[in-house]
């Protein structure tokens, strides 16, 4: 049975009773849990003696209020999901608990937040980095688990931890996909049947880029042109970005001479989907 905590003070009481050898794993989420989150919780359970999942739809990372309002919020279902995964504690604070006063302090991770989603969602990663650091400070975990589907977020959190000497290890967990390749996401449940049939094209385009790199193509522009043929002939799909980026700095590259991430975002109707894959040149493949 997972214990649900609503207040930071409740966790402080729990933490005071923990043994010094407890190994704490934190899985930050915004709820609407699915099998992608299950992979994070499973990995946390494998590596840690105590697992806590936070469920908090963080308002300061949404650049559009409408997107925040549409985000699914079903705490009872999420708690049941966590219980089935053996989570010890679920932290489900209110907005007032996390932000008791108007927030005046924010965390900016420069450069890494400049491109990809950062170019189209102003303030998003500032909100992500701020709430993540708050959670790290509250729980002081030994490990924190994030999905590779949100690769830019993962890279930003890793840099935050490195730059600010946060004493924990960030663990990236591979993307969990539907049988047709679509990355699992809370947004997928908003797709109608036609949109759902088109959504796998995002992964197909990324796969085309990965295959081009594996085949020896080194020109980023040529790789992008090949990949985008999967998307550009479908009028219902609107491309936001498609880039090949350095795996650490998340900066676009022009020539592929090291592993890169092919990352893309598309809109199908009013639903935004993101995904990415690792692309490794043939000379570096083991």
N, C-alpha and C positions, 0 to 999 in steps of 0.2 A: 504494500500500500504506500503510495507516494504521499508525503506530507506537503500540504499546500501552505506556503508562506505568503502573506500579503504585505508585510512590513519589514524593513531593514532590521529593526530592533529584534524581530523574531529570529532572524538568522544569527545575529550576534549572540543570542542566548544559546542557540544550537552550537555555534562555533566554539563557545567557551567550554562545552562538554566533550568536544572531540579529542580523541587521542592524538598525540604528536605524530604518530605514524600513519594517520589518515592521508590518503592520496585523493585529492579532490579534483574532479573533472567538471568543467562548466560547459554547457551547450546553450549559447544564447539563441533564442528564436523569437519570432513574432507570432507564434501560434499557427493555426491552420495547418497542423502537422500532417505529414505524408511520409512515404517510404524514404524520401531523401533525408528527412530528419531522422528517421529510424536508423539509417546508416551512421549518423553522427552519434546517436544515443548508444548504439551497439558498440561503436569504437570506444566511446567513453567508458562503457561498462567493462570492456576488455582491459583497459589500461588503468582504471581507477577503482579504488575501494569505495568511493562515495561519489555519486553523480547528482548534479543539480542542473535542471533545465529552467531557464528563465523564459517566460512568456509575456512579452510586452510589445505592443504595437507602438513604436517610438515616433511620436508626432514630429519631432524636430528633424527627421530625415526625409520627410515627404515634401517635395517641392510643389505638389498640387494637393490642396485640401480634399478634392473629390476622390483622389486615389486613396487617401487615408480613410475616408468615410466608407469606401467600397471594400476595404480590406476585411476579409472574413474574421470574425471574432466569436469563437465558440469555445469558451474556456472549459466547460464540462467535458466536451469531446477531447480536447487536448490533454486534460488531466488523465482521462481514461487511457489515452494513447501512451502517455508517459508511464502510467502504472503497468501497462502491458509490457513495457520495455525495461522494467525494473529500476526506474528512476527513483532515487531516494527522496529528493526534495524538488518541488516545483515552486519557483518564485514568480508570482503573478501580481505585481504591484499595480496600483492605480497610477494615472498620470501625475496626480498630486504627490504621491509617495516618491516618485522618481524626480519630479521637478516641483518641490514645495514652494519655490519662489521663481520669478522670471529668470531663466538661465542667462547668465552673463559671461560664463566661461565656456569656451569651445576648443576642441582639438582640431587642428588643421594638419594634414599630412601632405605637404607640398609635393608637386611634381607627379606623384603617383595618382593623384585625384584629378589631374588636368585633362586627360583624354577619356575615350570610351564613355562610360555612363556619366562621368564627371562633367563632360562638356555639355551634356543635355539635361542634367539634373542639378542645377546650382544649389549648393548647400547640402546636398544629400550625404556626401561622405564626411562632411563636418559633423552632421548629426549622428552618423554611424559611429565614427571614431569617438565622439563624446560619450554616447551611451555605453559603448563597449568599455571604455576606460572606467566609467562609473561602476559597471558590473564587476570589472576586475578588482577595483578598490573595495567593493562591498564584500566579495566572496574570497578574494585572494587565493584563487585556485592554483593548482600545480600545472594543469593542462586546460586548454580551451580548444574547442572543436568547431571548425567552420568548413562549409562545403566548397569544393572547387568550382561548382557552378557559378558562384559569385566570386570569380577569380580576382577581380580588381579589389573587392572588399577584403579578401583573404590577404592579398599582397599589402594592402594598407594596414591591416591589423598587425601583420608581421613586422612591418616597419615601425609602427607605433611602439610595439613591445621592445624592439631593438633600440630605438632612439631614446625612449624614456626609461630604460632599464627596469621594465616590469618583470618581476621574477616568475615567469611562467613559460611554458612551451606551447606554441600555437601548432595545432595539428590540422592539416588539410585532409579532407576526406573526399575521395573521388565522386564525381557526379553520378547519381542514380538516374537511370533512364527507363522510359516505357519501352515495350518491345519494338516499337517503330523508331526508336532513337530520341524521341522528345524528352528533354531534361525535365525531371519532375519539379513542379513549382506550384505554389499555392494559387497562382494566377491561372493555371490550366483549367481549373474547375469553372472558370468564367467563359471558356470557349464554347461556342455552339458547335453543332456537328460539322458544318462546313468549315469553320475556322479550325476545328480540331484536325480535320483531314489535311489542312494546309500547313499546320504548325511544324511537322517533322522536316519540312524543307529547310528550316534553319539549321538543323543538325546535318542535313545532306550537304548544304553549302560549306559548312565547316569541315566536313569530311573530305569534300573535294579539295579544299585548301591543304589539308593534312596529306592527302595522297600526292598532291603536286609537289609539296616539299619533300616527301619521302622519295619521289621520283627524281629528285635532283634539281628542280627549278629553284633558283635563288632570287629571282626578281619579285619583290613583293607585289608590284603592280600587276604583273602577269598572273600571279597566283590569285589575286583578288578578282581580276577579270574573269578567270575561269570559274571561280566559286560563285560569283554573283549571277551567272547564267541560270543558276537553280532558282533564284529569287526574282529576277527582274522581269520575267515573263508572266508573273502572276499579279494581276491588278489589285487583288485584295490585300497584298502584302506591301507594306511601306517600309523601306530600309531606313534605319536610323544611322547605323554605322557598321562597317566591317573593316577590321584592322588586324594587322600582324604586329604583335608587340613583344618587347623584351620581357622575359619571365620575371625579372626582379623589379625593374623600374616602371614597367607598364607603359613604356614609350614606344610609339610606332617606329618600325624599322623599314628601311628601303631594300636592304640586301640581307638574305637569310644565310648567316654563317654560324649560327648557334641555334639551340632550341628556342622556339617562340610559341606564343599563344595566339591562335586565331580566335578572335572574339567578335561577336556581332550582337546587335539588337535590332529587332523588327517590331513593327506594329501590325496586328491583324485586327481590324476594326479599332476599338478603343482599348485593346489589350496589348501590353508591351511584354515581349519575351526576350530574354537574353540567354546566351550560351557561349561556350568556348571549348576548344580542344588544344591539346599539346601537339606541336608539329616539330618533328626531329629530322634534320638533314640526314641523308643516307650515310655519310661518313661518320656520324656520331651514334648511329644505331648499334646497340649491342647484339 
